[in-house]
């Protein structure tokens, strides 16, 4: 399986890890729920990334053709349609990044969100591609975190200067890695998991 969940408290480096790993892939689709497409594009420094913005409400002015703003993130069907529209335009495999599941949990029940996540994960897997999702630790009830984590064969927790592997689809010699090693370990987990 090719999916990874990155959990951690705010300020522990989740975004930096996602950005670093995404630079290793040619085709990247980034779903942002906590910041604008413009902000994400600046942080990534790449014009070739597709960005689906569920943070900025309404229509956007300017931006590139690869910036898709979901005008109403309260409508999960609209978010799903935007994701599928972008994925339909990609040739070959890709990396789908969602930063963060927590942003959608502001608007939606976790049951609805679980159906949405399942549909995305099945599509990514069927297309032999990869995905990384982030979740803010302690921002939700423990049962919500557990329910979401059940979908992921690879789970990593960011703890600032290091990451801790909670669950891995590949054998690893240790379960804690420095931030510099994190990119390579996560990339291996995405590409080599069974």
N, C-alpha and C positions, 0 to 999 in steps of 0.2 A: 504494500500500500504506500501511497505517496503523499499522505497528508500529515501536517504537523500543527500542533497547537502550542503556542508560546504564551505562557501565563506569567504574571508578575505584577507587583504593585507599581503605581505611578512613579516614574523617575528611575526605574531600574534598568533601562536600556532596551526595552522591547522594540521601539521604533528603529534604533540604530542597528539592531540585529536584523530586522526585516529589510531595512534599506541595504545593508551590506550583502545579505544573501541574494536579494533580488538583482543586484549588479552582476551576479554570476550567470544570469539567464538572459537569452535574447528576447523572447516573447514574454512580456510581463503585463498582467492585468492587476491593477491596484484598486481595491474598493476602500474608500475612506469614509469613516463614519464620525470622526472626531475633528477633522480639519478640512479645509477647502482643497479642491483640485490644484489650484494655483500654489498653495503652500506645499503640497506633496511634490509637485513637479519641481519646485525650487530645491527642496530637500534631496530629491533623487538626482537632479541635474541631468535628466534624460528627456528627450522629446519623443522617443519611440514608445514610451509606456502608455498603455490605455489606462485612464483613471476614471473610475465611476464614483462620483461625488454624491453621497447621501447626507452630507453635512450642510451644504449651501442650499438654502431654500429658494425655489423659483428659478427663473431663467438666468443664465449668466451672460455677461457682456464680455466679448473677447474670448480668449482661450483658444486652444487648438481643436482640431476635429477629433482628437483622441481624448478630449475632456467631455465626459457625459455627466451632466448634472441631473439627478433625479429630483424632479420638481416637488414631489411629495413623499418624503421618506416614511410618513405614516402609513402609506400604502405599500405593503411588502410585495404585492404583485408587481407594482411598478419597479421596485428594486430588482426583482427577479427578471422582469422583461429586459431591463437595462443590461444586466449581467449576461443573459443569454444572447442578446443582440451583439454585444462586444465579442463574446466567445465564438459566435457564428462567423465573425470576420477574421479570425486568426487561423493561419495555416500552420500546421505542424503542432508540436507540443508547446506548452506554455507553463508559466508559474502564475497562479492566482494568489494574490495576497489580500487578506481582509484585516484592516487595522481600524477598528476593533469590533469584535462581536458585541462588546459592552455598549457601543454606541447605538446599535440597533435594539438592544434590550431596554433602552430608555423608552422606546415607543411601542414595543411589541411584547406579548407574553412569551415566555421561554418555550411553551409548547408550539406556538406558531413559528418561532425562530428555529426550533429543531427541525421542523418540516422543510423550511427554507434551506437550512444548512445541509440536510440530507440530500436534497435535490442537487445542490451545487456539487457536493462531494461525489455523488454518483456520476454526474456528468464529467467531472475532472478525471475520475478514475477510468471511465469508459473511453476517454480520449487520451489515455496513457500520459497524462500530464501531472502537475504537482500543485500543491496548495499549502499555504501557511496562513494561519489565523491567529490573532492575538485576543487575549481576554484579560481584563483588569482583575487581578486577584483581590478578593474580599469586597468587591463592589456589588456582589450578588449573594443571595443565599447559597449556602454550601450545596444544597441539593441541585441548584441550577448549574453550578460549576461541575458537579459530578455528572449530571445528565449530558452536558455539552462534551465533556472530556471522553465520554464513552464512544464517541464517533471517531476518535483519533488514535491511530496506532503509534504515533510518536508525540510525546508531550515533553516540553522543556520549560523549566522555570528560570526566568531571569532574576538574578539577585544582585544586580549592580556590577561588580567587577568579575563575576563568574556566572555560568549557567549550570543548572542542575538538571540532569536527565531524569525525568520521572518514569517515562515509558519509552522503549525504543524497539523498532522493528528490525534492528540489526544488532549483532553482538558488539559491545563496547568494553574496553578494558577497565574503564572507570566511569563514574557517573557525574563527576564535576569537572568543568573545563573553564579555563580562563577566557575572558572576553575575546581575545585574539584568536583562540582556537575554535570559538563557538561557530563562526561562519563555516569552517570546514566540516565540523561535526554535523551541523544542521544540513548542510548540502549533502553529505553522505547519507544521512537519515532519509532525505527526500528521494535521492536517486537509487539507493540500494535496498530500501525496505521491501520486504516480501509482501 
